[in-house]
């Protein structure tokens, strides 16, 4: 079994990782993705969660969809979103774990 160097792995995936991190570099998208990490959610649910206008939520979801982070499913008049990229899901698992280890003020308990 060949062991690879983490630096070599990052170098090989740096462009993709940088693109994913750009998608995540927005407070509202982080909140939406955090909710989506628990499962599928409708646009209306994400509007309620964020307090943003429906058009703003749709714009953020469009950015995430165009970047491949989320996928959409239509059911009659309702659109449901879910995380579609395994790397985004892995990053969110790590973020949730890191946030759980931090107090609200950002210091470790």
N, CA and C of each residue as an Amber inpcrd file, in Angstrom:
protein
   327
   0.8420000  -1.1830000   0.0000000   0.0000000   0.0000000   0.0000000
   0.8850000   1.2440000   0.0000000   0.6560000   2.1090000  -0.9340000
   1.4680000   3.3220000  -1.0760000   0.9030000   4.4180000  -0.1880000
   1.7680000   5.0230000   0.6090000   1.3780000   6.1420000   1.4760000
   1.7040000   7.4400000   0.7520000   0.7410000   8.3410000   0.6950000
   0.9770000   9.6230000   0.0260000   1.2150000  10.7090000   1.0610000
   1.9730000  11.6750000   0.6630000   2.2880000  12.8250000   1.5020000
   1.0940000  13.7890000   1.4760000   0.6440000  14.2810000   2.6550000
  -0.4900000  15.2200000   2.6710000  -0.2520000  16.4640000   1.8090000
   0.9720000  16.9350000   1.7290000   1.2770000  18.1010000   0.8940000
   1.0480000  17.7520000  -0.5760000   1.4520000  16.5610000  -0.9890000
   1.2150000  16.1440000  -2.3650000  -0.2790000  16.0300000  -2.6430000
  -1.0380000  15.5030000  -1.6810000  -2.4960000  15.4000000  -1.8330000
  -3.1170000  16.7850000  -1.9870000  -2.7100000  17.7260000  -1.1360000
  -3.2470000  19.0790000  -1.2150000  -2.8540000  19.7410000  -2.5280000
  -1.6150000  19.5720000  -2.9110000  -1.1520000  20.1650000  -4.1680000
  -2.0070000  19.6570000  -5.3350000  -2.3190000  18.3790000  -5.3390000
  -3.1080000  17.7880000  -6.4130000  -4.5480000  18.2830000  -6.4060000
  -5.0500000  18.6840000  -5.2340000  -6.4440000  19.1040000  -5.0910000
  -6.6160000  20.5740000  -4.7270000  -5.5460000  21.3470000  -4.7930000
  -5.5800000  22.7330000  -4.3080000  -6.5950000  23.5930000  -5.0500000
  -6.6970000  23.4590000  -6.3540000  -7.6550000  24.2790000  -7.1050000
  -9.0860000  23.9730000  -6.6810000  -9.4060000  22.6940000  -6.5590000
 -10.7610000  22.3140000  -6.1490000 -11.0530000  22.7820000  -4.7280000
 -10.0980000  22.5960000  -3.8270000 -10.2980000  23.0240000  -2.4400000
 -10.4720000  24.5340000  -2.3580000  -9.6810000  25.2820000  -3.1020000
  -9.8040000  26.7480000  -3.0920000 -11.1820000  27.1640000  -3.6030000
 -11.6870000  26.4910000  -4.6310000 -13.0150000  26.8120000  -5.1600000
 -14.0980000  26.5120000  -4.1160000 -13.9820000  25.3950000  -3.4360000
 -14.9590000  25.0550000  -2.3890000 -14.9010000  26.0720000  -1.2580000
 -13.7060000  26.4380000  -0.8340000 -13.5790000  27.4030000   0.2620000
 -14.1360000  28.7720000  -0.1270000 -14.0150000  29.1590000  -1.4070000
 -14.6320000  30.4140000  -1.8640000 -16.1520000  30.3340000  -1.7440000
 -16.7280000  29.1740000  -2.0760000 -18.1750000  28.9960000  -1.9270000
 -18.6010000  29.1450000  -0.4680000 -17.7760000  28.6620000   0.4390000
 -18.1150000  28.6590000   1.8550000 -17.8120000  29.9830000   2.5450000
 -17.1030000  30.8600000   1.8810000 -16.6340000  32.0980000   2.5030000
 -17.7210000  33.1680000   2.5560000 -18.8810000  32.7890000   3.0560000
 -20.0000000  33.7170000   3.1980000 -20.8480000  33.2500000   4.3770000
 -21.1370000  34.1470000   5.2940000 -21.8710000  33.8040000   6.5130000
 -23.2070000  33.1360000   6.2190000 -23.9820000  33.7010000   5.3130000
 -25.3190000  33.1670000   5.0260000 -25.2440000  31.7880000   4.3800000
 -24.2750000  31.6000000   3.4750000 -24.1290000  30.2830000   2.8600000
 -23.6770000  29.2540000   3.8810000 -22.8390000  29.6660000   4.8250000
 -22.4340000  28.7400000   5.8940000 -23.6470000  28.2900000   6.7120000
 -24.5120000  29.2270000   7.0500000 -25.7090000  28.8980000   7.8300000
 -26.6140000  27.9540000   7.0350000 -26.8180000  28.2480000   5.7560000
 -27.6640000  27.3860000   4.9310000 -27.0610000  25.9860000   4.8030000
 -25.7630000  25.9200000   4.5720000 -25.1170000  24.6140000   4.4380000
 -25.1170000  23.8390000   5.7480000 -25.0060000  24.5530000   6.8480000
 -25.0930000  23.8860000   8.1470000 -26.4510000  23.2090000   8.2760000
 -27.5130000  23.9220000   7.9200000 -28.8550000  23.3180000   7.9580000
 -28.9510000  22.1430000   6.9900000 -28.4010000  22.3080000   5.7790000
 -28.4580000  21.2480000   4.7800000 -27.6230000  20.0380000   5.1620000
 -26.6430000  20.2280000   6.0310000 -25.8470000  19.0770000   6.4780000
 -26.6960000  18.1160000   7.3040000 -27.8360000  18.6040000   7.8130000
 -28.7610000  17.7480000   8.5660000 -29.7740000  17.0760000   7.6420000
 -29.8160000  17.4740000   6.3630000 -30.7560000  16.8920000   5.4090000
 -31.3700000  17.9510000   4.5180000 -32.1860000  17.4880000   3.6260000
 -32.8380000  18.3310000   2.6390000 -33.6840000  19.4320000   3.2950000
 -33.7260000  20.6130000   2.6440000 -34.5390000  21.7240000   3.1480000
 -35.1160000  22.4970000   1.9770000 -36.3000000  23.0600000   2.1850000
 -36.9370000  23.8700000   1.1500000 -36.3730000  25.2900000   1.1760000
 -36.5780000  25.9840000   0.0750000 -36.1660000  27.3890000   0.0070000
 -36.8690000  28.1810000   1.1070000 -38.1610000  27.9430000   1.3010000
 -38.8960000  28.6740000   2.3400000 -38.3130000  28.4400000   3.7260000
 -37.9000000  27.2190000   4.0110000 -37.2760000  26.9280000   5.3090000
 -35.9680000  27.7090000   5.4620000 -35.1930000  27.7900000   4.3840000
 -33.9310000  28.5290000   4.4320000 -34.1640000  30.0270000   4.5470000
 -35.2500000  30.5220000   3.9560000 -35.6190000  31.9340000   4.1090000
 -35.9190000  32.2130000   5.5790000 -36.7150000  31.3640000   6.2120000
 -37.0350000  31.5410000   7.6410000 -35.7870000  31.4620000   8.5030000
 -34.9230000  30.5140000   8.2000000 -33.6990000  30.3100000   8.9800000
 -32.7820000  31.5230000   8.9340000 -32.5980000  32.0640000   7.7380000
 -31.6250000  33.1500000   7.5760000 -32.2070000  34.5340000   7.8070000
 -33.5190000  34.6820000   7.6130000 -34.1280000  36.0030000   7.7010000
 -33.9020000  36.8480000   6.4570000 -33.3300000  36.2470000   5.4260000
 -33.0920000  36.9530000   4.1700000 -34.3460000  36.9100000   3.3040000
 -34.4030000  37.7930000   2.3370000 -35.4750000  37.7510000   1.3510000
 -35.3180000  36.4980000   0.4960000 -36.4340000  36.0240000  -0.0400000
 -36.4030000  34.8220000  -0.8700000 -35.4440000  34.9800000  -2.0460000
 -35.3990000  36.1620000  -2.6280000 -34.5060000  36.3880000  -3.7700000
 -33.0370000  36.2670000  -3.3680000 -32.6900000  36.7470000  -2.1720000
 -31.3060000  36.6510000  -1.6940000 -30.9260000  35.1960000  -1.4210000
 -31.8400000  34.4430000  -0.7960000 -31.5800000  33.0210000  -0.5390000
 -31.4020000  32.2910000  -1.8650000 -32.2530000  32.5860000  -2.8240000
 -32.1560000  31.9410000  -4.1350000 -30.8290000  32.2650000  -4.8200000
 -30.3530000  33.5020000  -4.6670000 -29.0530000  33.8590000  -5.2480000
 -27.9310000  33.0570000  -4.6020000 -27.9440000  32.9530000  -3.2760000
 -26.9160000  32.1640000  -2.5790000 -26.9850000  30.7020000  -2.9990000
 -28.1850000  30.1560000  -3.0810000 -28.3410000  28.7640000  -3.4990000
 -27.8710000  28.5730000  -4.9370000 -28.0740000  29.5750000  -5.7750000
 -27.5840000  29.5080000  -7.1500000 -26.0720000  29.4310000  -7.2040000
 -25.4140000  30.2110000  -6.3650000 -23.9450000  30.1720000  -6.2920000
 -23.4940000  28.7760000  -5.8560000 -24.1440000  28.2460000  -4.8230000
 -23.7870000  26.9160000  -4.3200000 -24.0810000  25.8330000  -5.3590000
 -25.1890000  25.9630000  -6.0610000 -25.5550000  24.9860000  -7.0960000
 -24.5580000  25.0510000  -8.2520000 -24.2450000  26.2630000  -8.7130000
 -23.2920000  26.4300000  -9.8140000 -21.9180000  25.8770000  -9.4470000
 -21.5700000  25.9520000  -8.1680000 -20.2910000  25.4270000  -7.6980000
 -20.3190000  23.9380000  -7.4130000 -21.4820000  23.3140000  -7.5770000
 -21.5940000  21.8740000  -7.3680000 -21.7600000  21.4460000  -5.9230000
 -21.9100000  22.4150000  -5.0200000 -22.0170000  22.0820000  -3.5960000
 -23.3830000  21.5150000  -3.2260000 -24.4340000  21.9870000  -3.9020000
 -25.7840000  21.5350000  -3.5940000 -26.4910000  21.0910000  -4.8670000
 -27.5280000  20.2940000  -4.6650000 -28.4060000  19.8670000  -5.7540000
 -29.8260000  20.2270000  -5.3610000 -30.6760000  20.3380000  -6.3600000
 -32.0610000  20.7530000  -6.1310000 -33.0080000  19.6780000  -6.6360000
 -34.1360000  19.5760000  -5.9440000 -35.2240000  18.6860000  -6.3460000
 -36.5010000  19.5030000  -6.2950000 -37.2620000  19.4600000  -7.3770000
 -38.5270000  20.1910000  -7.4240000 -39.6730000  19.2340000  -7.1130000
 -40.5960000  19.7190000  -6.2910000 -41.8110000  18.9700000  -5.9760000
 -42.9620000  19.9620000  -6.0650000 -43.6910000  19.9110000  -7.1820000
 -44.7500000  20.8830000  -7.4670000 -44.1260000  22.2790000  -7.4680000
 -44.5690000  23.1630000  -6.5760000 -44.0600000  24.5370000  -6.5300000
 -42.8820000  24.7140000  -5.5800000 -42.5090000  23.6670000  -4.8760000
 -41.4590000  23.7750000  -3.8590000 -40.1510000  23.1760000  -4.3730000
 -39.0680000  23.8870000  -4.0800000 -37.7280000  23.4100000  -4.4370000
 -36.9970000  23.0330000  -3.1590000 -36.4350000  21.8310000  -3.1590000
 -35.7070000  21.3080000  -2.0110000 -34.2290000  21.1770000  -2.3750000
 -33.3710000  21.6140000  -1.4520000 -31.9280000  21.5600000  -1.6670000
 -31.2850000  20.5870000  -0.7060000 -30.1690000  20.0080000  -1.1540000
 -29.3760000  19.1120000  -0.3210000 -27.9100000  19.2600000  -0.7150000
 -27.0210000  18.8980000   0.1930000 -25.5880000  18.9150000  -0.1280000
 -25.3220000  17.7820000  -1.1060000 -24.6410000  18.1120000  -2.2050000
 -24.4010000  17.1380000  -3.2660000 -22.9300000  16.7440000  -3.3820000
 -22.0500000  17.4540000  -2.7240000 -20.6130000  17.2260000  -2.8560000
 -20.0830000  16.5990000  -1.5680000 -19.4690000  15.4410000  -1.6940000
 -18.9420000  14.7470000  -0.5090000 -17.8620000  15.5490000   0.2070000
 -17.0730000  16.3170000  -0.5500000 -16.0300000  17.1320000   0.0820000
 -16.6610000  18.2390000   0.9160000 -17.7230000  18.8660000   0.4210000
 -18.4320000  19.8940000   1.1880000 -18.9960000  19.2700000   2.4650000
 -19.5730000  18.0800000   2.3470000 -20.1050000  17.3970000   3.5290000
 -18.9910000  17.1260000   4.5410000 -17.8360000  16.6700000   4.0760000
 -16.7020000  16.4030000   4.9710000 -16.2230000  17.6750000   5.6590000
 -16.1630000  18.7620000   4.9030000 -15.7480000  20.0440000   5.4830000
 -16.7460000  20.4640000   6.5530000 -18.0400000  20.2770000   6.2820000
 -19.0560000  20.6630000   7.2660000 -19.0180000  19.7870000   8.5020000
 -18.7130000  18.5210000   8.3370000 -18.5470000  17.6550000   9.5040000
 -17.4270000  18.2010000  10.4020000 -16.3180000  18.6090000   9.7750000
 -15.1940000  19.1660000  10.5340000 -15.5630000  20.5130000  11.1590000
 -16.2880000  21.3690000  10.4140000 -16.7030000  22.6660000  10.9590000
 -17.6360000  22.4920000  12.1570000 -18.5880000  21.5810000  12.0290000
 -19.5180000  21.3500000  13.1350000 -18.7820000  20.8480000  14.3690000
 -17.8280000  19.9640000  14.1620000 -17.0390000  19.4700000  15.2850000
 -16.2290000  20.6020000  15.9100000 -15.6060000  21.4320000  15.0850000
 -14.8110000  22.5460000  15.5930000 -15.6850000  23.5590000  16.3220000
 -16.8650000  23.8560000  15.7720000 -17.7670000  24.8110000  16.4190000
 -18.2800000  24.2710000  17.7400000 -18.4940000  22.9680000  17.8210000
 -18.9490000  22.3430000  19.0550000 -17.9050000  22.4090000  20.1570000
 -16.6530000  22.5540000  19.7640000 -15.5660000  22.6380000  20.7390000
 -15.3060000  24.0690000  21.1880000 -15.9620000  25.0330000  20.5660000
 -15.7520000  26.4440000  20.8770000 -16.9270000  27.0000000  21.6610000
 -16.6630000  27.9420000  22.5450000 -17.7470000  28.6610000  23.2030000
 -18.2460000  29.7270000  22.2260000 -19.4240000  30.3060000  22.4680000
 -19.9380000  31.3330000  21.5480000 -18.9850000  32.5040000  21.3500000
 -18.1760000  32.8160000  22.3280000 -17.2480000  33.9430000  22.1860000
 -16.0190000  33.5700000  21.3830000 -15.9040000  32.2840000  20.9810000
 -14.7820000  31.8710000  20.1570000 -13.5900000  31.3730000  20.9510000
 -13.7480000  31.1940000  22.2540000 -12.6600000  30.6700000  23.0590000
 -13.0200000  29.2650000  23.4920000 -12.0060000  28.4680000  23.6950000
 -12.2880000  27.1080000  24.1400000 -12.7480000  27.1300000  25.5880000
 -13.7010000  26.2540000  25.9220000 -14.2360000  26.2520000  27.2950000
 -13.2190000  25.8050000  28.3170000
